[in-house]
Amino acid sequence: MGNPRPPARRPSISQRRPDPPSAALSPLGKHNPRLAELRRLVRRKDPALTVVDGPKLVLELAAAGVTLEALYSTPEAEPTVRGCRSLCELQERAAWHVVTPEALGAVAPSRHPQGVLAVVGVPTWTPEARGVWLYLDGIQEPGNLGALVRCAAALGADGVVCSADSADPYSPRAVRGAAGWSLRFPVCPALELEPLAARFRLAGGTVAAALGEGGQALGGWRPRRPLLLVLGSEGHGHRPATLAACTERVTIPLARGVESLNVAVAAGILLAALAGVAADPILEKCTRKRRA
């Protein structure tokens, strides 16, 4: 799949040098222009940048090589953000700003900010018709979408593609739901299914829709690679045009009385089965219960 194109630089953020240590004596208030810019980035007004919340996640992303453009921390959080600040200062053009707790709380994407926000660059990926990819069709809840990205990364998928009407995979909520994996794993937003599905079909692969019922039982499913696995929302399912683009349909057998699974749970089961680590006896047990 190759390396992602590096995220674009934005002089308004990245070319500012880190504030001197004395800035901790006069933290920025919520009316400071820098905080207005940060609020704009939280709202994803710049597609090349997003905001990450919390020192643990910021440290993990920085250590993984994700570009830090700027770091904002409260004086009270200083003991927990020293590592973040050190990594930020090591990156040539990153900036560090101390802000009041009130200012951070006013712009933070979460209800309970942890004293540090980081502006990070968003990579750009191009999907390839090889291996196993997920296509998320109309997944509009950011937390669910983030969980799907994390699941795909954990279970050996090659990447994730999102429909135009899915949630933004790089929104702060989705990035948090993905535990940051949307910034270091191939994720492609706002792409149509049919052109991508045509590439997988042309490569001799499978385009499969995951259905709650009516598809081939997962236990006996052996799709050809490359595989594009299409997942829809639990509430709305797949649209007719989506099903028309698919060559196969697959269903996870469930015990009697259980009508559906959360889409991230379903994705985990499907990917585990494709990886050969699913417990076949459990699937067989569910199938027997459904038939009883």
Sequence and secondary structure as in RCSB ss.txt:
>XXXX:A:sequence
MGNPRPPARRPSISQRRPDPPSAALSPLGKHNPRLAELRRLVRRKDPALTVVDGPKLVLELAAAGVTLEALYSTP
EAEPTVRGCRSLCELQERAAWHVVTPEALGAVAPSRHPQGVLAVVGVPTWTPEARGVWLYLDGIQEPGNLGALVR
CAAALGADGVVCSADSADPYSPRAVRGAAGWSLRFPVCPALELEPLAARFRLAGGTVAAALGEGGQALGGWRPRR
PLLLVLGSEGHGHRPATLAACTERVTIPLARGVESLNVAVAAGILLAALAGVAADPILEKCTRKRRA
>XXXX:A:secstr
    B     HHHHTS    GGGGGS B TTSHHHHHHHHHHTT STTEEEEESHHHHHHHHHTT  EEEEEE G
GGHHHHHHHHHHHHHSTT EEEEB HHHHHHH SSSS  SEEEEEE  B    SSSEEEEEES   HHHHHHHHH
HHHHTT  EEEE TTS  TTSHHHHHHTTTGGGTS EE S  HHHHHHHHHHTT EEEEEESSSSEEGGG    S
SEEEEEEBTTTB  HHHHHH SEEEE    TT     HHHHHHHHHHHHTT S HHHHHHHHHHHH 
